[in-house]
């Protein structure tokens, strides 16, 4: 009987709901930050690849 009463009380208890909601909000913020940083990283890599290509082209023009 104790387990049955405990489960009933646990299901009626709403004190932890706020913590769960804050956890979900935090998870959504972290996912957004990861997506933004991934996009930024891809743009930065592309920019540095373009710079590398330009420097290589100038070196080939000077040598050739």
Buried (B, 14 or more C-beta within 10 A) or exposed (E): EEEEEEEEEEEEEEEEEEEEEEEEEEEEEEEEEEEEEEEEEEEEEEEEEEEEEEEEEEEEEEEE
